[in-house]
Amino acid sequence: MNVLQRSRRLACVAGGAVLALVLAGMSGMAGVAAAAVPAPAQARVTGMIFQSHVVASWGVNSYGQLGDGTTTSRSRYGDVNALGNDVVRAAAGYFHSLAVRSDGTVWAWGDNQYGQLGDGTRTNRGSPVRVMGLTGVTQVAAGYGHSLALRSDGTVWAWGSNTVGQLGSGVISDYQLTPVQVTGLTGVTKISAGAIFSLALCSDGTVWAWGANQAGQLGNGTTANSSVPVKVAGLSQVTGISAGEDASVATRTNGISAVTSVWTWGGNNTGQLGDGTQTGHTTPERVTGLPAYIAGVGAGGAFAMVLGTDGSVWGWGEDLNGQLGNAPASLPVTRPVNTIGAGSGITQISAGLGHVLALKSDGTVLAWGASTDGQLGNGTTAIVVGPVQVTGLTSATQVSAGRAFSLAIHTVPWLTGQSS
């Protein structure tokens, strides 16, 4: 393994203040075998019903990324039972999955060729294993072969494939089996993992990026890869970020009327920047023709989706599988098209390689686009143009679309037994 060491401190935000779920120190666990998932510590009182937060999964399962102990794909959801019932965050990558439990620990399953499961091995796992040494985690993000975690102290940690510096540690290496800290970043509030690059949003409204940059997806005006975070040029007052295959999307506010604008940069061969062209750019440019108030964005494989605060959904880029929510098109859609009208009740959106998940306010989940591996969760493997409901899934609180599989957190009643 050839290693190139570089170091530089970045003063992203002074103080590094973020909302804390759990504040705990880093405990080096290198070399410690992954433990079985512990049962959640809750009072057991006869007749009491609690809300359990469990991970549901469906779609392709060739590496065990569904977490059910098998490698059998399925087109209907099932729960990751071995993970427990107190999950607060989940992230689907290309071939692996991550989850955060309420105690701030991180768990992973699926492909582990590059150590992206963080358990100190390169062994694939069909059931969840604990990521070594991480506590106090509030968010996770999964890329092609690397993983990110945001701790409550505003620091970012990364592990897995590091061939182009996508771990942000100042090192270039084949892989990293346990978490290392991203160099110099503090005060981070959101993270996102692209295919082989990473994004972080700081509390001062700036965005930082690291890893692959051949298409300009780092947004710093160059196409040079970087193994340490670089500041995305010209962006301030940013409220949301999303990293895709080779392009990035961000939302920003003007700070006065809360009007939100959408900005893109990076590769554009399929129109995924939404600027009316198929020419990429290395610094952010504004996407026009969108609602004034944006609730969220999702960068997919070669397309992007936007959710308006009114429930409307917009998209652009590749549409071969109907992932924009309309009839499949062979030509790129280079400007935003409205595919779902206002009043849909959609509150969250997530874009995978060729499919989309949407969470509604009533807890149901909608899906559309590619379904060759059952990633739409409706019992079929046929392309679906326009939203269909994920069969049987209710009370969902979060969705995450991976390469060809899907994750959701949902609540289920948990009836306790006798007191103990």
Secondary structure, 3 states (H helix, E strand, C coil): CCCEECCCCCCCCCCCCCCCCCCCCCCCCCCCCCCCCCCCCCCCCCCCEEEEEEEEEEECCCCCCCCCCCCCCEEEEEECHHHCCEEEEEEECCCEEEEEECCCCEEEEECCCCCCCCCCCCCCEEEEEECCCCCCEEEEEECCCEEEEEECCCCEEEEEEECCCCCCCCEEEEEEEEEEECCCCCCEEEEEECCCEEEEEECCCCEEEEECCCCCCCCCCCCCCEEEEEECCCCCCEEEEEECCCEEEEEEECCCCCCEEEEEEECCCCCCCCCCCCCCEEEEEEECCCCCCEEEEEECCCEEEEEECCCCEEEEEEECCCCCCCCCEEEEEEEEEEEECCCCCEEEEEECCCEEEEEECCCCEEEEECCCCCCCCCCCCCCEEEEEECCCCCCEEEEEECCCEEEEEEEEEEECCCCC
